[in-house]
Amino acid sequence: MRKRKFYALKKICSRWLTMSILLITIAIIALGCSGGSSSSAPTPAPSTVTTTRDAKGVWFIAGSAQDRLYDVFEAMGYAVATDRLWQAETFRRSARGRLSEIFGSTQLAQDTLVRTTGYSDQELIDGFASLDAEAQEVINGYVAGFNRRIAEIRATPTLLPFEFSAVGITSNTLEDWTYKDVLAWASLLSRNFDPEAQKQGQIENAALYQGLVAVYGAEQGTRMFDDLRWLNDPDALTYIPKPLRASSAHKSTEEKRSPLMENPPSFPDMREVAESMAEMRSEIDENLKKINAHVKMGSYAWAIKGSKTSSGNPIIYSGPQMGFTVPSIIGEGSIRAGGLNISGMHIAGLPGIVIGRTPHHAWSMQVGHAHTVDYYMESAAAMTLHRTETIKVKGAADVVLPIYRTAHGPVVNANPVISWKYSHWGHEFKTFRAYLDLARANSMDQFGAAIELVPVSQHFTYADRDGNIAYWMSGRDPVRPYGEWRLPQGAAGTSLEWNSGNLIPRSTDRNTSRGYYCGWNNKSHAGYANNSWNNLGYSFGTFHRAHVVDDYLSANNSLTFTQVRDLALNIATTDSFGSGGNPWKTVSEYFTAAVNSDPTPARSAALALLAAWDGHFVDGGSGSWAAGTNRADAWMLMDAWIKEVLRLTFEEIAVPIPTQNNQVLFNVLIHGLRPGGVDNYYNWFQNADLTAPQTANTIIVRALDNTLATLGATPWGINARGIIPYNHAMLGNVWNMPFSSRSTYAHTIEYASSGPLNIQSMFPLGESGNILGTSPVFDANFFTMTDVYDGFVYRDFPLFTQ
């Protein structure tokens, strides 16, 4: 009886299920015939996106505002892959830790570091899933464009760039791109552009501190360390104008107390660790340079308000400094489709215009100085194994790499255990949304909101058609409790903690009354107390190369478009410790007084030579700045004299200073010469050798005599300008140009109320990096920009009305 009921129930259920499927099928067909319900995805309209190129090979993507972002960025990806596929390959492999597969063990240190401090595959998957739909669409379209080009190469192997064949990759083994490649490269690129992410200054500072204390004792060693790593210089030049400050004419008799003086630390010897980490970083950088995959950034920029220009319109100049690789790290392009209307600088492998201009606004980027990294000294018990990865090495056995993390982040040193905590960790995938929002902004407020998403510390200057100029420093700089942050946490007592979600106020300003914002990687504003403790290049003192920009703009009004643009050539032909600037202006008063206190004909002649000097290292005046071959005798004298003063002043230091930096020592020298500002704790002019000079004046005079004896008879600078060589990783030198402290890309834009009136730009070599065949043969657009770039000529870029 139960069996019959079961079969009856089964028969009813079967009929019901069949009928349900039939009804659902009919409903789906009906919906399809009727055009579907509101929940159905509409069929995308046919794409109107097209790509054209100008006479120099620069691409222009055009279409309607209704075109999908997928189609727009598919076109961009295809254009970039056509021009820069090999360059993009080195970028994605450097970001994924896969360079050793094709270059062998020379790149193993880079692969190990990037896998240790980078995101796992699962974290990349999760990161992509966390993005909004538009950002995913941009990335997917860009990847599809790359893969369209790769499919063409598979179908026509002669299109394969010769570098692939040289390392053993064929058209059949060439791998498609994935969204994970783009996310990994965007993260590594941001870290390369960040002032601290790839540096280990806190480790080196610990070694310096220990070395000084070991030789000079705890009290004197601490004083010397505090001088060499000063906390804040109120005289440092800033992007945001400083309030007027009454300068003290005498040294304070009250000793300031640093965190180190309050709590002298005791921690494991870091000198060998610092040396080992510095050697590894140097090895990584040098080996990346050999394959043209070493990415860096410096940069200068200025935004001028209409009150200081002859036309009454704001003008902006951007000059990012990213080195001189083959091909150039950057290209140029234009997008006018999918709701975007932008042109500017792009980097292979990254979907978006990095530095750009729109009908409404333009911007610049220069490396900022947010404190983004802290190292933590930890116990072995704090480590956990996060994952194990295998690195394939060409010509050698695979390397199995265990990757450990602590609560602070990846473990970068095992003995002692040191972890790396990065404030942008987990925020780096916001890059894609940030670039979309920067491009779409229609007001300063909207642009400022986009800055909040930028996961790297950069100075932004800005100008728009509403007559505004503005400044921001992007990046996540967490609120930190009072304590010793020049050293790794755990070195000076209990480790201090911070939360990357709790940030200090954004450094920003609008429409300054002085009429301009400018800088060359200098300090953001006077209240930004900390230097960049992991990067000595961002130690801000009385002297900074950015003074040559500020001096010009503060002294000149009614500036023309040409004058604003050509300020770049003016400052690029200055040179000093920081690759630009004129340090003589900062010390001339003190050096002159020292010589005049003990004059001789030779010494007085040296002062006269410097008094007549224009401040540029190129001899012959402004007409020779672009192409002159000689260095000015005055520059040769100034450079050698100041360096000799530094040698005599600091030669008694009996411990090596890690990553010696003459700009840092020069500012310590100034702190000892100049009243007010930062007071040195230690008298650096004294010398244990009583036969050596014992005062600033005697050191300065002795240094001048030594310098004149070394230089010999004039002229000193014949054919000494130098060159910037362009070296291909496999072909060697392919191009040269005269040396200057110049930018890799440049654009100048003047805005009227209707939009840009003038756009001019330039970049090195050419748009294409493509080399084909076994001969090999350079693409027709490989060198098309040399006639523009090498001589600072610039070229007109189409306006948005054209």
N, C-alpha and C positions, 0 to 999 in steps of 0.2 A: 504493500500500500504506500509506504514511504517512497519507494522507488518510483512508482507511477507519478506521485506528486512532484518528485524532483525533476523527472523528465518533462512534465507539463510546464513547470516553472522555467526550465531551461529553454523550452520551445518559445514561450511567451517573451522571455528576455531577448532571445535571438531575433525574433520578429521586431521587437521594439528597437533594438540596436540598429538593425538594418534600415528601418524606417527613419530613425534619427539621422543616420549618415546620409540617407537620400535627401531628407529635408534640408540639412546643413549644406549639402552640395548645391541644391537648387538655389538656396539663399545666396551662396557665394557667387554663383553664376549670375543671378539677378542683380546683385550689387555691382558686379563687373560691368554688366550691360547698361546699367543706369548711371554709370560714372562713379559709383562708390559712395560710401558715407563719409562724414567729416573725419573719421578716424583713418581713412585710407590715405596712403602716401601718394601725392600726385606725381605723375610722370614728369621728370625734369624737362624744361624747355630745351630745345637744341642749343648747344653752346655757340656763341658768336665770337669766342676768344680767338684772336689772331696774334701772331708774333712776327714783327719785322725787325730789321737791323739797319743801323745807319752805316755810313762809310767806314767807320772805325770798328764795326762789329758789335756795338752796344745794342742790346735787345730792348724792344718796346712792345709790351703786351697790352693789347687793347680789346675792348668788347663793350658790352652793355652793363648797366648797373645791376641788371637782373641775373647776370651770369653767376653760376655757382663758384664759391671760393675754391672748391675742388678743381674745377676746370682752369681757373686762373693760376693756381699754384702748380697744377700739372704742367702748364705751359712754362712756368718759371723753372720747375725742376728739370724739364727737358732741355731748356736753353742752357742752364748751368751745367748739366751733365754733358751736353755737347761740347761745351768750352773747357770744362775743368774736371773731367771724370777721374783722372789720375790724382789730382790734388785732393779731391773729395775722398778718394780711396785712402790716402795717407791720413786724412783727418779722422775718418770713421774708425780706422784700425788703431790710431793712437787713442781714441776715446773708448774703444772696446777692449784694449789690451791685446791686440792681435798683430802688432808690428813684427814680432819675432818670427811669425809664420813665414814671412817673405824676406826679411832682412837678416835673420839669424840672431845670435846671442847679443849683438851690440845693442839691441833694443829691448833686452830682457828687463833691465831696470825700470824702463818706462812702463812696460806691460805689467810688471809686478806692482808698481805704485798705483797705476790707474785702476787695477782690479781691487787693490786693497782699499783705496779711498773712494772708489766709484760705487755705483748702484749695481745690485745683482740683476739678473734677467727678470726675476719675479718682481723686483722693485720697479723696473722699467715697465713691465706689463701693468702693474698696479698704477704707476704714475700716468700712463697713457689713459687708462680707464677713468682716472680722476679728472681729466681735462674736460672742458665744455665741448659741445658738439662742433662749434666753429673751429676751435683749435685742432680738434681731431681731423676735421675736414681739410684744413690747411696742410697738415702733416701728411695725411693720406694722399692728397693730390700731388704734393711735392715728390713723395716717394714713387708714385705712379709715373711721374714725368721722368725721373731717373731710370726707372725700369723700362720705360718705352725706348729710351736711348740704348740701354743694355740689350734689349731685344733686337734692335737694329744691328748692333755689333755682332750678335750671335748669327744673324742672317747674312751679314756682310763682314767677315772677319778682318778685312783690310781697314776697317774703321777703328780697330782696337788701338788706342794710344801705345806707342812703342815701349813705354816704361813697364806696362803690364807684362809684355813678352820678356822684357829684360829680367824680371823677377820670377818668371816661370808661370804666369797666369795667362791662360788662353781665352779665346772668346767663349769656349764651352765651360771653362771653370770659373769665369767671372761671375761673382755672386750678385744676386738682386739686393737692392736696398730694402730695409724694413723700418718701421716707425721706431724701433728700438735703437737703430743706428742714429737716427736724427735726435732722439732724446739724449742719448749718451754724448753725442758731439756737442749739442747745445749746452749740456752741463759742463763738459770739459772746457769749452770755449769761454763760458762765464768765469770759470776758475782761472783761466789764463789771463782774463781781463781784470780780475779782482786783485787788489794790492797785496793781500795776505794769503790767499788760498793755497798757493804753491810755494810759500816761503816758510822758513822755520827760525825766524829771528829770536823768538823767546828761548829756544834751545841754545842758540849762539850767545845770547845775552847771559844765560846761566854760566856758560863756559868762560865768558869774559869776566864776569863777577868773581867766579872761583879763582881764576888766574890772578886777578888783581889782589884779592884777599890773601892768597897764598904767598905773594911776594911782599906786599906792603902792609899786611895786617888788616884786621876787620874794620877799624875806624878809617884809616887812610884809603884802603882799597874801596870801601863803600863810597867815600867822597869822590874818588876818581871815577867810579862807575856812574854815579849820579851826574857828573859833568858830561860824560860821554853819551849818556842816554837821558838827557834832560827831559823833564816832564812836559813843559809848555813854555814856548817863547812868545811873549806878548808882542814882539816886534815882527813876527812872521807875517809875510804878505798873504792876504786873504782874497777870495773871490767876492764875498760880501763885504762891502766897505766897513772898516772898523770905526767905532766911535773915537773921537779925539781923546788921547791919553796924555796926561802930564808926565813927561819923561824925567826920571830921576837923574840928577847930575852927579850922584855919588853912590858908592857901593853901600848896601845896607850892612850894618854891623850885627843885625840879628840873624842868626843862622836859621835857615829853613830846614824843616825835618821831612825827609822823604819816607815812604813806607819802609824802605830797607833799613833806614836808621832806627826806626821805631821797633822793628822786628827782624834783627839779623838772621838770615836763614842758614840752615844746615841741611844739605841734601846730597845724594850720591854724586860722585864726580861726573860731570857732564862733558868734560873736554874731549874725550875720545868719541863720545856719542855725537857731539856737535861737528867734529871733524869728519866723521864717517857720513853723517847725513848731508853735510855740505858737499863732500866729494861725490856722493850719489846724485845730488841735484845738479851738480856741474856736469857729470857724465851724461845724465839724461838730456840736459839742454844742448850739449855739444853734439850728441848723436842725433837729436831731432833736427838740429840745424843742418846736418849733413844730408838729410833727406828732405829739406825744406818743409818740415812739419813743426818747426818751433814757432809758436804763436805768442805774441806779446802785444802790449799796448802802452803808449805814453800819451802824448797829444797836447795840442794847444788850441785855444778857441777864444773868440770874443764876439759879443753881441752889443751893437751900438744903437742907442736910442736916436730918434730923429732930431732931438735937440743938439746933437753933436755932429750931424751930417749936413752936407751942403744942400741936399735935396729935401731935407726934413723927413726922410723916410728911415725906418730902422734897417740896419744891415747886419748880417751875421756871417761869420767865417768859422769853419770847422776844419781842423787839421789833425786827424787821428794818426799817431805814429805807431806802425805795426811792423816795421822792418821791411827788408827788401829781398823777397824770395823770388824764385822762378817756378811758376808764374807768380805775379803779385798775389798776396793773400786776398785781395779784394777785387771786385769788378763793379760795374755800374749798370743800372737798368731802370726801367720805368714800367709802372703798372697803372692802367686806367681801365679797370673792369671790376665787376663784382662788388661795386660800392667802394672801391679803393681808388685813390687818385694821388699817386706818390711816385717820386723818383729819388734815386740816391745810391748809396753804397750797399753792396751785398757781399756775403761770404759764402763760399761753396759749402753745401751741406746744411745750411740753415735757411729755412723758408721765411723770408721777410726782408724788408729794407731796414738795415741796422741804423744808419745815419741818413736822414732824408729830409725832404721838403715836400709840402703839399700846397694847394692853393691858399691855405690858411696860415701855415706856420712852417718853420724849419728848426732843426736842432743840431747840436753837436754833442759829442761824448768824449770825455777824457777820464782816465783812471782816477777814482776818488781815494778816500783814505778811511772808510768805515772800518772799525775794528771788528773783523769778521771771524777770526780764528783764535782759539786758545788751545794750548797743549796742556794735558793733564798727566802728572806722574802718578801712577797707580800701582796697586799690588797685583801679583799674578792671579790672585783669587778673583779679581774684578773682571778677568777676561773670560769670554765664552766663544766657542767656535761657531762662527756664523755660517760658513760654508767652505767647501773645498773646490778649487777650480784647477783646471789643467791648461797650461800654456804650451802650445806647440811651438817648437823652435826649429827653424830650418837648419839642417845639417847637424842636429844634436838631439838628444833624448828629450822627451816631454818633461816639463817641470810641473810637479804637483804642488799647488800653493794653498796652504790652509789660511783662511782669512778670519782673524779674530776681531771682536769688537768689545767695548765696554759700554756702560750706560752713557758715556760721553760721545762715543763714536769709534771709528776704525782705529785699531792698534797699529801704529807706524814704527814702533821700536819695541823689541822684546826684552832687552836687558840694559837699563831698567825699562819697565813697561811704561810706554808713553802713548797716549791716545790723542786723537785730533778731533776737536769739536768745532764745527763750522756752522755759522748762523744761517747760511742759506740752504742747509741740508733740508731736502724735502720741498723747497720752494723753487728749485731751479727750473721745473717744468712750466712755470708760469711765464717763461720767456715768450712763448708763442702768443698768448693772450696780450702780453704787454706790448709787443710790436704791432699787433692789430689796433690796440687802443691808442698808441702813440700816433699811428697813421690816421686814425679816424677823428681825432680830437678836433673840436671846433671852438675851443676856448682854452684859456690858461688853466681853468679849474679842471677841465677834462684831461688836459695833458698832465697836470699834477696828479690826478687820480691814477693815470697809467703808470707814472713813475713809481707809485707804491708797489707795483707788481714786478718791477725790474729786479731780478735776483743777482745783482752784482753792483759793487760800489763804483759809481761813475759820476763825474761832474757833468751836468747838462746845462748848456746855455741855450737860449730860446729867443726867437723873434717872430712876430706875426703881423698880419695885414691890418690889425686893429691898432697898430702903433706900439704894441707892448714889447718889452724885453723882460726876461726872467731867468732865474737860476735855481737849480735843485742839485742836491747830491743824493743819489739813489743808494740803495743797499740797506741791509738789515744790521744795525748797530745796537745790540741789546743794552739795556740798563744794567750796569754792573755795580756791585757794592764797592765801597772804598777798600782799597787793598793794593797789593803789588801785582800788577798785570804785565810788567816788563819781563817777568820770568814765567816758566810753566807753573800752573797751579799745582800745589802740593810742595813746591820748593820753599815757600816762605810761610810755613804753618799750614793750617787747615785749608783745603781747597775751597775757593769761592765759586759760587754757581750763578748762572744766569739762564733766563728763559728767552728763546728766540722770538717768542710772541710778544714780549714786552720791550719795546724799542724806545730809544731816546727820540726827542722831537726831530722831525725832518728838518734838515738844513736847507732853507729856501728863502728867496727874496724876489721882489717884483719892482720893476720900474724905479731903480735907484736914482736918487737925485743927482748923482755924479754923471749919469748918462751912459754907463757901460758896465758890463761884467766881462772879466777876462781872467785867463789863467793858463798855466802850463804845469798841471798836476801839483799845484800848491795847496795851501790850507783853505778849508771851506769858509770858516768864520772864526772870529777871535774867541768865541766861547767854546769852540771844539778843542777841549783841553789836551786830548791825547794825540801823540804821534802814532804812526802805524808800527806797533812794536815788533811785528814780524817782518817788516820790510824797511831796511835802513834808508832806502831811497825816498821814503816818505817821512823823514825826520825834518820837521819844519823849523827853520831858524831865521836869523836876521837876513842871511843871504839865500836867495832862491833865484833860479833862472827866469822865473816868471816876471821879475822886475823889469826886464827889457820890454815886455808887452805893456805893463802898467805905466811905465815911464813915458812911453810914446803916446798912449791914449790920454793920459792925464795932462799932457802938454799941448795937445792938438785938438782943434775944433774945426767945424765946417769940413769934415772929412768927406772926400769923394768916394765913390764905389772903388775906383782904382787904388786909392790910398789904403782903404780898409783891406782890400785884397792883398796888396803888395807889402803890407806889414809882415806877412809870412816870410817873404824873402829877406826882409830886414832882420828879423830875429833868427832865421835859420842860419845866417852867416855870423852868428855869435857862437862861442864855444867855450866850455869850461868843464868842471867836474861832472856836472849833470847833463852833459850834451846840450849846451846852450847857456846863454846868460853871460854877464860881464861882472866877474867878482871884483875887478879893480875898483869899480865905483864904490863898493862897500868899504874897502880898506885904504883907499888912496889918501885920505886925511891922515891916518896913523902912520902909514909907510912914508909919506912925504915929510911929516914932522920928525920921524926918526932919522931920515937921511939929512934933513936940514940941521939937525943937532950935531952932525959930524960929517960935513960935506967934503967931497973931493971933486975934481973936474969930471971924473968918470961917473961918479954917483949922480952928480947934478945933471949930466947929459942924459942919463937914464930917465930921470924924472921929466926932463924936457921932452923926450921922445914919447913918454906916456901922456903928457899933458896935451900933445898935439894929435893924439890917436882918436879915431872915430868909434872905437869900441867893437869893431868887427874883426874877425880873424882873417878875412880875405883882404889882401892888399889892393890898393888902387881905387878905392871909393865905390860908390853905389853902382857905377857902370861895370864893375868887375865882379859884383857879388854873385851873379849867376854862373859865370864861366871862368873867372880868373883862376890862375894856377898857383899863385904865390900867397904865402901867409905874411901878414904884416909883421915887421920886426918888433913893433910895440907889443903885439899879441905874444910873440915868441918870448919876449922878455918877461911880460906879466905872468904868463903861465909857468915858466921855469922859476921865477922869483918866488911866487906864492907857494909853489910845491916845495921849494927849498926851505922856506920859512916853516912850513908844516913839518918837514923832516927834522929840522933842528929843534922845534918846539916839543915834538912828541917822541923823539928818538930814545929818550930815557925809559920809556915804557918797556919793562923787561918781560912782558908777556905778549904773545901774538894777539892782535885784535881780529876776531873772526870777521870775514867778509869786510875787510878794510874799506872805508868809504871816505874819500877826501872831502866830500861836501860836509859830512858830519864833523870831521876834524876842523875844517875851515870855520864852521859855525862855533865850535868850542873856542877856537882862536879869537873870533870876534867877541864872544862873551867875555874873554879876558881883556880885550882892548877897549871895549865900548862901555861907557857908563850907563847905568840903568839896564832894563831888560833882565836877562838871565845873568845871575852872578855865579861864577865858578866857585866851587868849594876848595879846589886845589890850585896852587900856583904852578901852572904848567911851564912858566918861563924859567923857573929855577932848574939847576942841573947839578947832579951829584959830582960831576967833574968840574972842579973849581976853575979849570983853565978854559972851560966852555962859556959862551955867553950866558948871563944870568938874568937879563931883563928883556922885555919885549923889544926895546929900541936896539939893543946890541944884537939880538937875534936877527932882526930885520936888516940891519946894516951888514952883518956877516953874511947873511943869505944873499944879499945883492952882490957883494964882492965875489962870492962863490959862483953865482950865476953868470956874471960877466966873464969870469975866467973860463968857465965851461963853454959858453957860447962862442967866445973868440971874436974875431972881426966880423963886422956886418958886411953884406946882408945875411940874415939868418933864415929867412923863410922862402928862398927860391924853390919853386916846384914842390912846396911842402903842403899844399892844400889837401892832397889825398883824394881818393876816389871812393865811391860806393860800388862795390862789385856785385854783379848778379851771377851767382853760380848755380848751375843746374846739378842735381844730385848725381847724375850719370854722365852728363856731357861737359861738365866743368864750366868755365867762365863763358857766358854768352853775351854779356853786355856790361858796360861801365858808364858811370857818370860822375861829375865832380861832387866831392863830399860837401854836405851841409847838414845841419841839424833839422832836417825837414820832415814833413808828414808824408805818410803813404797815400793818403787820399786828401782831397781838399775840395770844398765847395763854398762859394760866396753867393749870397742871395740878398737882394734888396726888395723890400715889400712896400707897395703902395696899398691904398685901401681896397683896390680891386684884386690884389694878389701880387705875385712876384713880377717885378719889372725887369730884373736881370738875374740870370742863373749862370754861373761859370764854375767849371770843375776840372779836375785832372787826377790821374793816377798812373802808376808806373807800367811800363812795358806795353800791355795791351789786354783786351777783353778775353782773348782766347789763351788757353794754356795747352792747347792741343798740339801734339807732335806725333806724326804718323810714320810708318814704314821703318825699315831697318837702317836707312841711310843716316839719320832720319830727316824728315821734312817738317819745318815749322809751319803752322797754320798761317794763312794770310793776315790774320788779325792778332798775331802774337806780339808784334812790335809796333803796332799802329799808334800808340800813345806816346812814343818816345819823343817825337817832334814837339809835342805839347808839354809833357811833364819835365823833361830834362832841363829845359831852359826857363822854367816857371812861366810858361806862356799862357796857360789856361785855354779853355775853349767854351764857347757858348753852348748851353744845354737848352733844348726846347722848353719854352714856357708852357703852362697848362692850357693856354688859350690856343696853342698851335696844333 
